[in-house]
């Protein structure tokens, strides 16, 4: 909350940026915007479960709500169509 409250011009004060305890580098959000995006085992397992859900519900009436999702992550429609 302090990061949000104390930001100016969309910048967080440097002293509020968390640092990695292993390497000491500043931490960042896991966003699919560069080569630092983490797709670990848990991510792949979740992706497979979602793909299986899409396969099982194919042809059925299903409402998909993507709340808080920007343009970066693939949407369910691109997964269904194989894009």
PDB file with one MODEL, atoms N, CA, C and O in Angstrom:
MODEL        1
ATOM      1  N   UNK A   1       0.827  -1.195   0.000  1.00  0.00           N
ATOM      2  CA  UNK A   1       0.000   0.000   0.000  1.00  0.00           C
ATOM      3  C   UNK A   1       0.868   1.255   0.000  1.00  0.00           C
ATOM      4  O   UNK A   1       0.536   2.254  -0.638  1.00  0.00           O
ATOM      5  N   UNK A   2       1.987   1.188   0.726  1.00  0.00           N
ATOM      6  CA  UNK A   2       2.861   2.375   0.750  1.00  0.00           C
ATOM      7  C   UNK A   2       3.374   2.704  -0.645  1.00  0.00           C
ATOM      8  O   UNK A   2       3.518   3.877  -0.991  1.00  0.00           O
ATOM      9  N   UNK A   3       3.650   1.686  -1.443  1.00  0.00           N
ATOM     10  CA  UNK A   3       4.153   1.931  -2.801  1.00  0.00           C
ATOM     11  C   UNK A   3       3.136   2.750  -3.598  1.00  0.00           C
ATOM     12  O   UNK A   3       3.505   3.688  -4.304  1.00  0.00           O
ATOM     13  N   UNK A   4       1.871   2.397  -3.483  1.00  0.00           N
ATOM     14  CA  UNK A   4       0.810   3.107  -4.195  1.00  0.00           C
ATOM     15  C   UNK A   4       0.648   4.509  -3.635  1.00  0.00           C
ATOM     16  O   UNK A   4       0.560   5.483  -4.383  1.00  0.00           O
ATOM     17  N   UNK A   5       0.610   4.602  -2.316  1.00  0.00           N
ATOM     18  CA  UNK A   5       0.383   5.891  -1.671  1.00  0.00           C
ATOM     19  C   UNK A   5       1.509   6.885  -1.913  1.00  0.00           C
ATOM     20  O   UNK A   5       1.258   8.085  -2.018  1.00  0.00           O
ATOM     21  N   UNK A   6       2.737   6.408  -2.002  1.00  0.00           N
ATOM     22  CA  UNK A   6       3.886   7.317  -2.087  1.00  0.00           C
ATOM     23  C   UNK A   6       4.445   7.488  -3.502  1.00  0.00           C
ATOM     24  O   UNK A   6       5.450   8.175  -3.691  1.00  0.00           O
ATOM     25  N   UNK A   7       3.806   6.873  -4.490  1.00  0.00           N
ATOM     26  CA  UNK A   7       4.316   7.028  -5.849  1.00  0.00           C
ATOM     27  C   UNK A   7       4.066   8.447  -6.362  1.00  0.00           C
ATOM     28  O   UNK A   7       3.094   9.102  -5.983  1.00  0.00           O
ATOM     29  N   UNK A   8       4.952   8.895  -7.217  1.00  0.00           N
ATOM     30  CA  UNK A   8       4.805  10.192  -7.876  1.00  0.00           C
ATOM     31  C   UNK A   8       5.143   9.997  -9.342  1.00  0.00           C
ATOM     32  O   UNK A   8       6.153   9.376  -9.671  1.00  0.00           O
ATOM     33  N   UNK A   9       4.306  10.522 -10.222  1.00  0.00           N
ATOM     34  CA  UNK A   9       4.509  10.381 -11.670  1.00  0.00           C
ATOM     35  C   UNK A   9       4.685   8.908 -12.049  1.00  0.00           C
ATOM     36  O   UNK A   9       5.534   8.561 -12.870  1.00  0.00           O
ATOM     37  N   UNK A  10       3.860   8.044 -11.429  1.00  0.00           N
ATOM     38  CA  UNK A  10       3.868   6.602 -11.700  1.00  0.00           C
ATOM     39  C   UNK A  10       5.185   5.923 -11.326  1.00  0.00           C
ATOM     40  O   UNK A  10       5.495   4.850 -11.843  1.00  0.00           O
ATOM     41  N   UNK A  11       5.959   6.537 -10.436  1.00  0.00           N
ATOM     42  CA  UNK A  11       7.225   5.951  -9.991  1.00  0.00           C
ATOM     43  C   UNK A  11       7.164   5.723  -8.483  1.00  0.00           C
ATOM     44  O   UNK A  11       6.703   6.577  -7.726  1.00  0.00           O
ATOM     45  N   UNK A  12       7.639   4.555  -8.068  1.00  0.00           N
ATOM     46  CA  UNK A  12       7.670   4.177  -6.661  1.00  0.00           C
ATOM     47  C   UNK A  12       9.012   4.619  -6.090  1.00  0.00           C
ATOM     48  O   UNK A  12      10.042   4.437  -6.739  1.00  0.00           O
ATOM     49  N   UNK A  13       9.022   5.200  -4.881  1.00  0.00           N
ATOM     50  CA  UNK A  13      10.303   5.564  -4.273  1.00  0.00           C
ATOM     51  C   UNK A  13      11.226   4.341  -4.173  1.00  0.00           C
ATOM     52  O   UNK A  13      10.796   3.257  -3.779  1.00  0.00           O
ATOM     53  N   UNK A  14      12.478   4.532  -4.530  1.00  0.00           N
ATOM     54  CA  UNK A  14      13.427   3.415  -4.593  1.00  0.00           C
ATOM     55  C   UNK A  14      13.532   2.635  -3.288  1.00  0.00           C
ATOM     56  O   UNK A  14      13.714   1.418  -3.305  1.00  0.00           O
ATOM     57  N   UNK A  15      13.419   3.320  -2.170  1.00  0.00           N
ATOM     58  CA  UNK A  15      13.555   2.625  -0.880  1.00  0.00           C
ATOM     59  C   UNK A  15      12.390   1.667  -0.602  1.00  0.00           C
ATOM     60  O   UNK A  15      12.478   0.842   0.307  1.00  0.00           O
ATOM     61  N   UNK A  16      11.301   1.768  -1.375  1.00  0.00           N
ATOM     62  CA  UNK A  16      10.164   0.874  -1.195  1.00  0.00           C
ATOM     63  C   UNK A  16      10.180  -0.330  -2.146  1.00  0.00           C
ATOM     64  O   UNK A  16       9.351  -1.232  -2.019  1.00  0.00           O
ATOM     65  N   UNK A  17      11.115  -0.345  -3.092  1.00  0.00           N
ATOM     66  CA  UNK A  17      11.212  -1.463  -4.027  1.00  0.00           C
ATOM     67  C   UNK A  17      11.836  -2.650  -3.292  1.00  0.00           C
ATOM     68  O   UNK A  17      12.911  -2.517  -2.707  1.00  0.00           O
ATOM     69  N   UNK A  18      11.169  -3.815  -3.318  1.00  0.00           N
ATOM     70  CA  UNK A  18      11.754  -4.995  -2.647  1.00  0.00           C
ATOM     71  C   UNK A  18      12.932  -5.545  -3.447  1.00  0.00           C
ATOM     72  O   UNK A  18      12.984  -5.424  -4.671  1.00  0.00           O
ATOM     73  N   UNK A  19      13.870  -6.146  -2.733  1.00  0.00           N
ATOM     74  CA  UNK A  19      15.048  -6.724  -3.359  1.00  0.00           C
ATOM     75  C   UNK A  19      15.088  -8.229  -3.121  1.00  0.00           C
ATOM     76  O   UNK A  19      14.637  -8.710  -2.082  1.00  0.00           O
ATOM     77  N   UNK A  20      15.624  -8.964  -4.077  1.00  0.00           N
ATOM     78  CA  UNK A  20      15.723 -10.412  -3.991  1.00  0.00           C
ATOM     79  C   UNK A  20      16.714 -10.789  -2.885  1.00  0.00           C
ATOM     80  O   UNK A  20      17.839 -10.290  -2.866  1.00  0.00           O
ATOM     81  N   UNK A  21      16.303 -11.665  -1.971  1.00  0.00           N
ATOM     82  CA  UNK A  21      17.220 -12.067  -0.904  1.00  0.00           C
ATOM     83  C   UNK A  21      18.371 -12.944  -1.406  1.00  0.00           C
ATOM     84  O   UNK A  21      19.391 -13.064  -0.728  1.00  0.00           O
ATOM     85  N   UNK A  22      18.222 -13.554  -2.581  1.00  0.00           N
ATOM     86  CA  UNK A  22      19.272 -14.429  -3.111  1.00  0.00           C
ATOM     87  C   UNK A  22      20.349 -13.659  -3.867  1.00  0.00           C
ATOM     88  O   UNK A  22      21.540 -13.875  -3.642  1.00  0.00           O
ATOM     89  N   UNK A  23      19.934 -12.755  -4.770  1.00  0.00           N
ATOM     90  CA  UNK A  23      20.924 -12.080  -5.622  1.00  0.00           C
ATOM     91  C   UNK A  23      21.060 -10.587  -5.333  1.00  0.00           C
ATOM     92  O   UNK A  23      22.007  -9.949  -5.794  1.00  0.00           O
ATOM     93  N   UNK A  24      20.113 -10.026  -4.566  1.00  0.00           N
ATOM     94  CA  UNK A  24      20.192  -8.613  -4.229  1.00  0.00           C
ATOM     95  C   UNK A  24      19.662  -7.666  -5.290  1.00  0.00           C
ATOM     96  O   UNK A  24      19.700  -6.451  -5.097  1.00  0.00           O
ATOM     97  N   UNK A  25      19.165  -8.192  -6.412  1.00  0.00           N
ATOM     98  CA  UNK A  25      18.628  -7.350  -7.484  1.00  0.00           C
ATOM     99  C   UNK A  25      17.215  -6.878  -7.126  1.00  0.00           C
ATOM    100  O   UNK A  25      16.511  -7.545  -6.367  1.00  0.00           O
ATOM    101  N   UNK A  26      16.799  -5.728  -7.671  1.00  0.00           N
ATOM    102  CA  UNK A  26      15.429  -5.269  -7.427  1.00  0.00           C
ATOM    103  C   UNK A  26      14.431  -6.281  -7.993  1.00  0.00           C
ATOM    104  O   UNK A  26      14.635  -6.832  -9.074  1.00  0.00           O
ATOM    105  N   UNK A  27      13.367  -6.512  -7.256  1.00  0.00           N
ATOM    106  CA  UNK A  27      12.338  -7.432  -7.718  1.00  0.00           C
ATOM    107  C   UNK A  27      11.384  -6.693  -8.644  1.00  0.00           C
ATOM    108  O   UNK A  27      11.221  -5.476  -8.552  1.00  0.00           O
ATOM    109  N   UNK A  28      10.757  -7.451  -9.536  1.00  0.00           N
ATOM    110  CA  UNK A  28       9.777  -6.870 -10.442  1.00  0.00           C
ATOM    111  C   UNK A  28       8.601  -7.822 -10.540  1.00  0.00           C
ATOM    112  O   UNK A  28       8.674  -8.966 -10.090  1.00  0.00           O
ATOM    113  N   UNK A  29       7.516  -7.341 -11.130  1.00  0.00           N
ATOM    114  CA  UNK A  29       6.330  -8.173 -11.301  1.00  0.00           C
ATOM    115  C   UNK A  29       6.588  -9.197 -12.396  1.00  0.00           C
ATOM    116  O   UNK A  29       7.362  -8.953 -13.321  1.00  0.00           O
ATOM    117  N   UNK A  30       5.931 -10.342 -12.280  1.00  0.00           N
ATOM    118  CA  UNK A  30       6.070 -11.403 -13.276  1.00  0.00           C
ATOM    119  C   UNK A  30       5.114 -11.124 -14.432  1.00  0.00           C
ATOM    120  O   UNK A  30       3.990 -11.624 -14.465  1.00  0.00           O
ATOM    121  N   UNK A  31       5.581 -10.320 -15.372  1.00  0.00           N
ATOM    122  CA  UNK A  31       4.771  -9.927 -16.519  1.00  0.00           C
ATOM    123  C   UNK A  31       5.361 -10.499 -17.791  1.00  0.00           C
ATOM    124  O   UNK A  31       6.580 -10.617 -17.916  1.00  0.00           O
ATOM    125  N   UNK A  32       4.505 -10.856 -18.734  1.00  0.00           N
ATOM    126  CA  UNK A  32       4.974 -11.379 -20.009  1.00  0.00           C
ATOM    127  C   UNK A  32       5.335 -10.195 -20.909  1.00  0.00           C
ATOM    128  O   UNK A  32       4.659  -9.917 -21.900  1.00  0.00           O
ATOM    129  N   UNK A  33       6.422  -9.504 -20.539  1.00  0.00           N
ATOM    130  CA  UNK A  33       6.820  -8.326 -21.311  1.00  0.00           C
ATOM    131  C   UNK A  33       8.291  -8.383 -21.725  1.00  0.00           C
ATOM    132  O   UNK A  33       8.743  -7.564 -22.524  1.00  0.00           O
ATOM    133  N   UNK A  34       9.038  -9.350 -21.181  1.00  0.00           N
ATOM    134  CA  UNK A  34      10.442  -9.492 -21.549  1.00  0.00           C
ATOM    135  C   UNK A  34      10.888 -10.927 -21.251  1.00  0.00           C
ATOM    136  O   UNK A  34      10.054 -11.809 -21.048  1.00  0.00           O
ATOM    137  N   UNK A  35      12.201 -11.155 -21.224  1.00  0.00           N
ATOM    138  CA  UNK A  35      12.702 -12.520 -21.033  1.00  0.00           C
ATOM    139  C   UNK A  35      12.760 -12.952 -19.571  1.00  0.00           C
ATOM    140  O   UNK A  35      13.341 -13.993 -19.264  1.00  0.00           O
ATOM    141  N   UNK A  36      12.166 -12.169 -18.658  1.00  0.00           N
ATOM    142  CA  UNK A  36      12.189 -12.539 -17.240  1.00  0.00           C
ATOM    143  C   UNK A  36      10.895 -13.203 -16.785  1.00  0.00           C
ATOM    144  O   UNK A  36      10.776 -13.554 -15.611  1.00  0.00           O
ATOM    145  N   UNK A  37       9.925 -13.386 -17.672  1.00  0.00           N
ATOM    146  CA  UNK A  37       8.657 -14.019 -17.308  1.00  0.00           C
ATOM    147  C   UNK A  37       8.908 -15.459 -16.876  1.00  0.00           C
ATOM    148  O   UNK A  37       9.558 -16.224 -17.588  1.00  0.00           O
ATOM    149  N   UNK A  38       8.390 -15.822 -15.708  1.00  0.00           N
ATOM    150  CA  UNK A  38       8.623 -17.158 -15.160  1.00  0.00           C
ATOM    151  C   UNK A  38       7.485 -18.097 -15.536  1.00  0.00           C
ATOM    152  O   UNK A  38       6.330 -17.876 -15.172  1.00  0.00           O
ATOM    153  N   UNK A  39       7.829 -19.137 -16.263  1.00  0.00           N
ATOM    154  CA  UNK A  39       6.888 -20.204 -16.573  1.00  0.00           C
ATOM    155  C   UNK A  39       7.435 -21.469 -15.908  1.00  0.00           C
ATOM    156  O   UNK A  39       8.029 -22.323 -16.566  1.00  0.00           O
ATOM    157  N   UNK A  40       7.227 -21.571 -14.605  1.00  0.00           N
ATOM    158  CA  UNK A  40       7.737 -22.721 -13.866  1.00  0.00           C
ATOM    159  C   UNK A  40       6.781 -23.908 -13.963  1.00  0.00           C
ATOM    160  O   UNK A  40       5.790 -23.847 -14.691  1.00  0.00           O
ATOM    161  N   UNK A  41       7.069 -24.971 -13.245  1.00  0.00           N
ATOM    162  CA  UNK A  41       6.238 -26.167 -13.291  1.00  0.00           C
ATOM    163  C   UNK A  41       4.799 -25.893 -12.917  1.00  0.00           C
ATOM    164  O   UNK A  41       3.876 -26.423 -13.536  1.00  0.00           O
ATOM    165  N   UNK A  42       4.603 -25.061 -11.897  1.00  0.00           N
ATOM    166  CA  UNK A  42       3.248 -24.717 -11.462  1.00  0.00           C
ATOM    167  C   UNK A  42       2.495 -23.977 -12.560  1.00  0.00           C
ATOM    168  O   UNK A  42       1.311 -24.231 -12.783  1.00  0.00           O
ATOM    169  N   UNK A  43       3.167 -23.073 -13.239  1.00  0.00           N
ATOM    170  CA  UNK A  43       2.535 -22.325 -14.328  1.00  0.00           C
ATOM    171  C   UNK A  43       2.098 -23.285 -15.427  1.00  0.00           C
ATOM    172  O   UNK A  43       0.971 -23.197 -15.915  1.00  0.00           O
ATOM    173  N   UNK A  44       2.989 -24.212 -15.824  1.00  0.00           N
ATOM    174  CA  UNK A  44       2.663 -25.160 -16.898  1.00  0.00           C
ATOM    175  C   UNK A  44       1.534 -26.096 -16.474  1.00  0.00           C
ATOM    176  O   UNK A  44       0.665 -26.417 -17.285  1.00  0.00           O
ATOM    177  N   UNK A  45       1.534 -26.536 -15.222  1.00  0.00           N
ATOM    178  CA  UNK A  45       0.461 -27.405 -14.723  1.00  0.00           C
ATOM    179  C   UNK A  45      -0.885 -26.685 -14.791  1.00  0.00           C
ATOM    180  O   UNK A  45      -1.882 -27.266 -15.219  1.00  0.00           O
ATOM    181  N   UNK A  46      -0.911 -25.437 -14.373  1.00  0.00           N
ATOM    182  CA  UNK A  46      -2.134 -24.642 -14.421  1.00  0.00           C
ATOM    183  C   UNK A  46      -2.586 -24.439 -15.866  1.00  0.00           C
ATOM    184  O   UNK A  46      -3.777 -24.515 -16.168  1.00  0.00           O
ATOM    185  N   UNK A  47      -1.641 -24.184 -16.743  1.00  0.00           N
ATOM    186  CA  UNK A  47      -1.964 -24.003 -18.162  1.00  0.00           C
ATOM    187  C   UNK A  47      -2.586 -25.271 -18.751  1.00  0.00           C
ATOM    188  O   UNK A  47      -3.548 -25.195 -19.516  1.00  0.00           O
ATOM    189  N   UNK A  48      -2.037 -26.435 -18.393  1.00  0.00           N
ATOM    190  CA  UNK A  48      -2.595 -27.704 -18.874  1.00  0.00           C
ATOM    191  C   UNK A  48      -4.002 -27.938 -18.338  1.00  0.00           C
ATOM    192  O   UNK A  48      -4.872 -28.411 -19.069  1.00  0.00           O
ATOM    193  N   UNK A  49      -4.236 -27.608 -17.057  1.00  0.00           N
ATOM    194  CA  UNK A  49      -5.574 -27.766 -16.477  1.00  0.00           C
ATOM    195  C   UNK A  49      -6.574 -26.855 -17.187  1.00  0.00           C
ATOM    196  O   UNK A  49      -7.707 -27.260 -17.447  1.00  0.00           O
ATOM    197  N   UNK A  50      -6.160 -25.635 -17.499  1.00  0.00           N
ATOM    198  CA  UNK A  50      -7.042 -24.706 -18.197  1.00  0.00           C
ATOM    199  C   UNK A  50      -7.349 -25.221 -19.608  1.00  0.00           C
ATOM    200  O   UNK A  50      -8.495 -25.179 -20.055  1.00  0.00           O
ATOM    201  N   UNK A  51      -6.321 -25.704 -20.298  1.00  0.00           N
ATOM    202  CA  UNK A  51      -6.533 -26.242 -21.647  1.00  0.00           C
ATOM    203  C   UNK A  51      -7.485 -27.440 -21.599  1.00  0.00           C
ATOM    204  O   UNK A  51      -8.318 -27.600 -22.491  1.00  0.00           O
ATOM    205  N   UNK A  52      -7.370 -28.281 -20.568  1.00  0.00           N
ATOM    206  CA  UNK A  52      -8.272 -29.422 -20.419  1.00  0.00           C
ATOM    207  C   UNK A  52      -9.691 -28.941 -20.152  1.00  0.00           C
ATOM    208  O   UNK A  52     -10.641 -29.513 -20.688  1.00  0.00           O
ATOM    209  N   UNK A  53      -9.856 -27.915 -19.346  1.00  0.00           N
ATOM    210  CA  UNK A  53     -11.183 -27.332 -19.102  1.00  0.00           C
ATOM    211  C   UNK A  53     -11.789 -26.832 -20.413  1.00  0.00           C
ATOM    212  O   UNK A  53     -12.964 -27.073 -20.691  1.00  0.00           O
ATOM    213  N   UNK A  54     -11.000 -26.148 -21.202  1.00  0.00           N
ATOM    214  CA  UNK A  54     -11.473 -25.633 -22.489  1.00  0.00           C
ATOM    215  C   UNK A  54     -11.898 -26.801 -23.388  1.00  0.00           C
ATOM    216  O   UNK A  54     -12.927 -26.724 -24.058  1.00  0.00           O
ATOM    217  N   UNK A  55     -11.108 -27.879 -23.402  1.00  0.00           N
ATOM    218  CA  UNK A  55     -11.453 -29.042 -24.216  1.00  0.00           C
ATOM    219  C   UNK A  55     -12.768 -29.678 -23.746  1.00  0.00           C
ATOM    220  O   UNK A  55     -13.625 -30.010 -24.565  1.00  0.00           O
ATOM    221  N   UNK A  56     -12.926 -29.846 -22.417  1.00  0.00           N
ATOM    222  CA  UNK A  56     -14.125 -30.483 -21.867  1.00  0.00           C
ATOM    223  C   UNK A  56     -15.382 -29.653 -22.103  1.00  0.00           C
ATOM    224  O   UNK A  56     -16.468 -30.212 -22.259  1.00  0.00           O
ATOM    225  N   UNK A  57     -15.254 -28.348 -22.131  1.00  0.00           N
ATOM    226  CA  UNK A  57     -16.427 -27.486 -22.264  1.00  0.00           C
ATOM    227  C   UNK A  57     -16.674 -27.044 -23.703  1.00  0.00           C
ATOM    228  O   UNK A  57     -17.589 -26.263 -23.964  1.00  0.00           O
ATOM    229  N   UNK A  58     -15.871 -27.535 -24.626  1.00  0.00           N
ATOM    230  CA  UNK A  58     -16.034 -27.175 -26.034  1.00  0.00           C
ATOM    231  C   UNK A  58     -17.441 -27.554 -26.500  1.00  0.00           C
ATOM    232  O   UNK A  58     -17.891 -28.679 -26.281  1.00  0.00           O
ATOM    233  N   UNK A  59     -18.121 -26.622 -27.134  1.00  0.00           N
ATOM    234  CA  UNK A  59     -19.467 -26.861 -27.633  1.00  0.00           C
ATOM    235  C   UNK A  59     -20.555 -26.650 -26.602  1.00  0.00           C
ATOM    236  O   UNK A  59     -21.740 -26.727 -26.927  1.00  0.00           O
ATOM    237  N   UNK A  60     -20.170 -26.384 -25.357  1.00  0.00           N
ATOM    238  CA  UNK A  60     -21.161 -26.146 -24.308  1.00  0.00           C
ATOM    239  C   UNK A  60     -21.325 -24.648 -24.103  1.00  0.00           C
ATOM    240  O   UNK A  60     -20.494 -23.852 -24.539  1.00  0.00           O
ATOM    241  N   UNK A  61     -22.399 -24.282 -23.438  1.00  0.00           N
ATOM    242  CA  UNK A  61     -22.629 -22.870 -23.126  1.00  0.00           C
ATOM    243  C   UNK A  61     -21.839 -22.524 -21.870  1.00  0.00           C
ATOM    244  O   UNK A  61     -22.179 -22.957 -20.770  1.00  0.00           O
ATOM    245  N   UNK A  62     -20.779 -21.737 -22.050  1.00  0.00           N
ATOM    246  CA  UNK A  62     -19.912 -21.339 -20.948  1.00  0.00           C
ATOM    247  C   UNK A  62     -19.675 -19.837 -21.063  1.00  0.00           C
ATOM    248  O   UNK A  62     -19.388 -19.321 -22.143  1.00  0.00           O
ATOM    249  N   UNK A  63     -19.799 -19.156 -19.950  1.00  0.00           N
ATOM    250  CA  UNK A  63     -19.516 -17.720 -19.920  1.00  0.00           C
ATOM    251  C   UNK A  63     -18.132 -17.523 -19.327  1.00  0.00           C
ATOM    252  O   UNK A  63     -17.876 -17.959 -18.205  1.00  0.00           O
ATOM    253  N   UNK A  64     -17.234 -16.872 -20.062  1.00  0.00           N
ATOM    254  CA  UNK A  64     -15.889 -16.595 -19.591  1.00  0.00           C
ATOM    255  C   UNK A  64     -15.800 -15.136 -19.182  1.00  0.00           C
ATOM    256  O   UNK A  64     -16.095 -14.244 -19.977  1.00  0.00           O
ATOM    257  N   UNK A  65     -15.402 -14.898 -17.966  1.00  0.00           N
ATOM    258  CA  UNK A  65     -15.177 -13.536 -17.483  1.00  0.00           C
ATOM    259  C   UNK A  65     -13.685 -13.364 -17.226  1.00  0.00           C
ATOM    260  O   UNK A  65     -13.117 -14.045 -16.373  1.00  0.00           O
ATOM    261  N   UNK A  66     -13.059 -12.470 -17.949  1.00  0.00           N
ATOM    262  CA  UNK A  66     -11.652 -12.182 -17.743  1.00  0.00           C
ATOM    263  C   UNK A  66     -11.564 -10.832 -17.057  1.00  0.00           C
ATOM    264  O   UNK A  66     -11.530  -9.793 -17.716  1.00  0.00           O
ATOM    265  N   UNK A  67     -11.528 -10.847 -15.747  1.00  0.00           N
ATOM    266  CA  UNK A  67     -11.517  -9.619 -14.961  1.00  0.00           C
ATOM    267  C   UNK A  67     -10.092  -9.188 -14.657  1.00  0.00           C
ATOM    268  O   UNK A  67      -9.277  -9.988 -14.199  1.00  0.00           O
ATOM    269  N   UNK A  68      -9.801  -7.942 -14.909  1.00  0.00           N
ATOM    270  CA  UNK A  68      -8.478  -7.416 -14.597  1.00  0.00           C
ATOM    271  C   UNK A  68      -7.394  -7.918 -15.532  1.00  0.00           C
ATOM    272  O   UNK A  68      -6.215  -7.883 -15.179  1.00  0.00           O
ATOM    273  N   UNK A  69      -7.762  -8.382 -16.707  1.00  0.00           N
ATOM    274  CA  UNK A  69      -6.798  -8.920 -17.656  1.00  0.00           C
ATOM    275  C   UNK A  69      -6.549  -7.874 -18.734  1.00  0.00           C
ATOM    276  O   UNK A  69      -7.485  -7.329 -19.319  1.00  0.00           O
ATOM    277  N   UNK A  70      -5.280  -7.604 -18.983  1.00  0.00           N
ATOM    278  CA  UNK A  70      -4.930  -6.650 -20.028  1.00  0.00           C
ATOM    279  C   UNK A  70      -4.760  -7.344 -21.363  1.00  0.00           C
ATOM    280  O   UNK A  70      -5.280  -8.441 -21.567  1.00  0.00           O
ATOM    281  N   UNK A  71      -4.047  -6.723 -22.256  1.00  0.00           N
ATOM    282  CA  UNK A  71      -3.860  -7.261 -23.599  1.00  0.00           C
ATOM    283  C   UNK A  71      -2.673  -8.218 -23.680  1.00  0.00           C
ATOM    284  O   UNK A  71      -2.517  -8.897 -24.696  1.00  0.00           O
ATOM    285  N   UNK A  72      -1.836  -8.297 -22.655  1.00  0.00           N
ATOM    286  CA  UNK A  72      -0.640  -9.128 -22.711  1.00  0.00           C
ATOM    287  C   UNK A  72      -0.930 -10.613 -22.607  1.00  0.00           C
ATOM    288  O   UNK A  72      -0.452 -11.375 -23.448  1.00  0.00           O
ATOM    289  N   UNK A  73      -1.700 -11.070 -21.605  1.00  0.00           N
ATOM    290  CA  UNK A  73      -1.922 -12.517 -21.483  1.00  0.00           C
ATOM    291  C   UNK A  73      -2.823 -13.039 -22.597  1.00  0.00           C
ATOM    292  O   UNK A  73      -3.716 -12.332 -23.064  1.00  0.00           O
ATOM    293  N   UNK A  74      -2.587 -14.279 -23.019  1.00  0.00           N
ATOM    294  CA  UNK A  74      -3.476 -14.832 -24.039  1.00  0.00           C
ATOM    295  C   UNK A  74      -4.871 -15.032 -23.466  1.00  0.00           C
ATOM    296  O   UNK A  74      -5.026 -15.474 -22.328  1.00  0.00           O
ATOM    297  N   UNK A  75      -5.867 -14.710 -24.248  1.00  0.00           N
ATOM    298  CA  UNK A  75      -7.248 -14.871 -23.770  1.00  0.00           C
ATOM    299  C   UNK A  75      -7.742 -16.279 -24.060  1.00  0.00           C
ATOM    300  O   UNK A  75      -7.119 -17.023 -24.817  1.00  0.00           O
ATOM    301  N   UNK A  76      -8.847 -16.630 -23.463  1.00  0.00           N
ATOM    302  CA  UNK A  76      -9.401 -17.962 -23.682  1.00  0.00           C
ATOM    303  C   UNK A  76      -9.738 -18.182 -25.152  1.00  0.00           C
ATOM    304  O   UNK A  76      -9.643 -19.308 -25.640  1.00  0.00           O
ATOM    305  N   UNK A  77     -10.131 -17.131 -25.864  1.00  0.00           N
ATOM    306  CA  UNK A  77     -10.474 -17.299 -27.274  1.00  0.00           C
ATOM    307  C   UNK A  77      -9.256 -17.679 -28.090  1.00  0.00           C
ATOM    308  O   UNK A  77      -9.374 -18.464 -29.031  1.00  0.00           O
ATOM    309  N   UNK A  78      -8.071 -17.138 -27.756  1.00  0.00           N
ATOM    310  CA  UNK A  78      -6.878 -17.509 -28.515  1.00  0.00           C
ATOM    311  C   UNK A  78      -6.422 -18.919 -28.170  1.00  0.00           C
ATOM    312  O   UNK A  78      -5.820 -19.594 -29.005  1.00  0.00           O
ATOM    313  N   UNK A  79      -6.702 -19.375 -26.944  1.00  0.00           N
ATOM    314  CA  UNK A  79      -6.342 -20.739 -26.570  1.00  0.00           C
ATOM    315  C   UNK A  79      -7.247 -21.718 -27.310  1.00  0.00           C
ATOM    316  O   UNK A  79      -6.783 -22.736 -27.823  1.00  0.00           O
ATOM    317  N   UNK A  80      -8.536 -21.407 -27.362  1.00  0.00           N
ATOM    318  CA  UNK A  80      -9.488 -22.291 -28.054  1.00  0.00           C
ATOM    319  C   UNK A  80      -9.158 -22.410 -29.515  1.00  0.00           C
ATOM    320  O   UNK A  80      -9.235 -23.500 -30.083  1.00  0.00           O
ATOM    321  N   UNK A  81      -8.792 -21.313 -30.133  1.00  0.00           N
ATOM    322  CA  UNK A  81      -8.562 -21.344 -31.581  1.00  0.00           C
ATOM    323  C   UNK A  81      -7.143 -21.771 -31.934  1.00  0.00           C
ATOM    324  O   UNK A  81      -6.819 -21.928 -33.111  1.00  0.00           O
ATOM    325  N   UNK A  82      -6.292 -21.962 -30.926  1.00  0.00           N
ATOM    326  CA  UNK A  82      -4.931 -22.415 -31.176  1.00  0.00           C
ATOM    327  C   UNK A  82      -3.990 -21.328 -31.644  1.00  0.00           C
ATOM    328  O   UNK A  82      -2.923 -21.625 -32.181  1.00  0.00           O
ATOM    329  N   UNK A  83      -4.360 -20.083 -31.452  1.00  0.00           N
ATOM    330  CA  UNK A  83      -3.497 -18.977 -31.888  1.00  0.00           C
ATOM    331  C   UNK A  83      -2.298 -18.843 -30.986  1.00  0.00           C
ATOM    332  O   UNK A  83      -1.461 -17.965 -31.198  1.00  0.00           O
TER     333      UNK A  83
ENDMDL
END
